[in-house]
Every structure is written in structure tokens, then in C-alpha cells.
Amino acid sequence: MANLGRVSVSLFFMITGFLFSTKIINEKYKGVDWTKLYISRILRLAPLYLFAMLLLFASVAIVSNFTLAQSPTTLVLNALRWIAFSSFGEPDLNGVEGTRLIMAGVPWTLAYEWAFYLCLPLLAVAIGTIPLLPVLIIGFIGGLDFIHIHAEPRFMAPFFSGIIAAFLCRHVWFRNIAQKKIASVVVIAAIAMALTLFPTSYSRIPLALLSLSFILIAGGATLFGTLTSPLSRTLGELAYSIYLLHGFFLFTLFNFAVGKQNWKSLTALEHWSLILLITPILIIASYTTFRFIEKPAMQCTEGVSNWVRQTLFARRGALEEPR
């Protein structure tokens, strides 16, 4: 079952590689709006992540009985490491061992996401457009960030699969192939093999299978209409909330509702029944956070981008005025 999570992470990285390489390719000649791109990323990821951090800190406080087990300085510094999208690690907070498990250990993927975003100017250069020097510097910072987080090739490879998909999907002949029913059969078979025949999706063969699946989906394979259904679209909108929040629900369920002394004695049927029961609650909570945190922040992208541009231009003009 753990491989389900690994497969999801690989596909998550492929989606990122596909979406942003497609954006850069499409805007190659008119120029990428780097200000809007980075502000959109901040407003897309940061608000919900900060909310998740509040839940994390509250959970730690409850588990530690609201007593200080670390020096205030250490606690604040460790909390800041978490707030920085785990780019500086996921240390235990206030003496609570396995703090990262409260969030099901998922924030590390966001450190990779941000490193990839920062590297986008370098991708633009590879595609054939040269950004301005300040933007290029951001790209080099992204490369250094990958080094800083000790990025592993097995985690970086899916981004390149997404980039390959972006180039293939520009060809009509490929889209025609991907939209055939046989392509959906291939996708289902490849994902099933990656899930069941290998202990991890991060090795070469399952990664190749997942890459094939994703590239066909990006080209138009709908899995017989499943991926274009209203339900799939809705769950897609809630995916980030579900991803960040499911750990809290599991932690609360098994540590507080069931109790540490009892959950280890649960049968497999009891275990999965509890997870099944809590799933609708997670979906409702994720819809709520999407509706009131994620969506409003995303809708501010244009306004914030314009404000930043005006502020930068105003400062530049002030510096250039004759004295």
C-alpha cells in the first residue's frame, strides 16, 4: 500500500514538469511573465501550507501537554525550518518524536517543487529564450537549492518525464494516438504493473511505466472518460488540500479518537473501515479549505502581480530621476 503514495508523488512531479514547461514553451516568443508566475506559485501553495503549519503547531502543543520541552530559541528556529516548506529539514518540535508523521511526511515534496520552480529560468534558456539577468539569478538559486536539499535523481526524474510530455503533446500525431481507447488500456495496465510488480515506483522500470502512463494522459487519454468527469475535476481541485491535510486526520483518528493503546490491536478490517469512515470528513474539510483559503488566494494573483509591478517600476523610476 505504501507504493500508492510513491506513485502519487511521481505523478505529482510529472504534472509540475508538464504544466510549467508547457507554459514556458507557449510563451517563448512573447515572453514569460515571471512576476505573475512566481506570485501565482506563492499564492497557490503558501496560504494553505501556513494553515497546515498552524495545525501542526497546535498538534505538537497538545501532544506535549502545552509544556515547553525545548528552549524558545530552538523551538522558533525549528518552526521556521518547517515554515520554509521543509527546505531546511523537518526537525522534531518541542521534543515530540516523529513530528513529521503528524503530516504523514509529505512536506518534503514541496521542497522539490520550489527548487523546480526556481530553476524554471534555466529551463527557459534550454528551450531557447533568455530571461533578464535577475530572473536568471533566480534560476541559479534554484540549482543551488536542489544541491542544498540533497536532491536525489530518482525524485528529480519525474520532472523530466513531464517536460518530455510537454514537447510530445505539441504534435497532432501523438495526441491522436493518446486519444485512442487502446491508449487508456495501456495507461491502466502500466500503472497497475508499477503498483503491483515493484516494491517502489522510484526505480527505473516502474518510473518508465508511470512516465508512459502520464505522457499518454497528458496527450488526451481519459481512461474511458474517468478523468474528464465532474467528480474527477472536483477532486483534482481539492488535491492539494487532501494531500496536506490527510495526515492530520489520520493522526487525530488514531492518536486521540482510537488512542495509542488501542490502534495497534486493530484488525486490518477495523483499520481500513475507520479510514473509510473518515474519508468523507476529509473531503468536506478539503472542500472548505479550497473554498475559503486556496481559491481566494489564487484569485488575487492578477491584482498582486500588478501591484508588485507598479511598486518595482515606481522604485526604479525614483532611482533614475536626476538629482
Stockholm file with secondary structure:
# STOCKHOLM 1.0

chainA/1-323         MANLGRVSVSLFFMITGFLFSTKIINEKYKGVDWTKLYISRILRLAPLYLFAMLLLFASVAIVSNFTLAQSPTTLVLNALRWIAFSSFGEPDLNGVEGTRLIMAGVPWTLAYEWAFYLCLPLLAVAIGTIPLLPVLIIGFIGGLDFIHIHAEPRFMAPFFSGIIAAFLCRHVWFRNIAQKKIASVVVIAAIAMALTLFPTSYSRIPLALLSLSFILIAGGATLFGTLTSPLSRTLGELAYSIYLLHGFFLFTLFNFAVGKQNWKSLTALEHWSLILLITPILIIASYTTFRFIEKPAMQCTEGVSNWVRQTLFARRGALEEPR
#=GR chainA/1-323 SS CHHHHHHHHHHHHHHHHHHHHHHHHHTTTTCCCHHHHHHHHHHHHHHHHHHHHHHHHHHHHHHTTTCCCSCHHHHHHHHHHHHTTTTTCCCCSTTCTTGGGGGTTCTHHHHHHHHHHHHHHHHHHHHTCCCCHHHHHHHHHHHHHHHHTTCCHHHHHHHHHHHHHHHHTTCHHHHHHHTSHHHHHHHHHHHHHHHHSSSCTTSHHHHHHHHHHHHHHHHTCCTTTGGGSHHHHHHHHTHHHHHHHHHHHHHHIIIIITTHHHHTTCCHHHHHHHHHHHHHHHHHHHHHHIIIIIHHHHHTHHHHHHHHHHHHHHHHHHHHSCC
#=GC SS_cons         CHHHHHHHHHHHHHHHHHHHHHHHHHTTTTCCCHHHHHHHHHHHHHHHHHHHHHHHHHHHHHHTTTCCCSCHHHHHHHHHHHHTTTTTCCCCSTTCTTGGGGGTTCTHHHHHHHHHHHHHHHHHHHHTCCCCHHHHHHHHHHHHHHHHTTCCHHHHHHHHHHHHHHHHTTCHHHHHHHTSHHHHHHHHHHHHHHHHSSSCTTSHHHHHHHHHHHHHHHHTCCTTTGGGSHHHHHHHHTHHHHHHHHHHHHHHIIIIITTHHHHTTCCHHHHHHHHHHHHHHHHHHHHHHIIIIIHHHHHTHHHHHHHHHHHHHHHHHHHHSCC
//
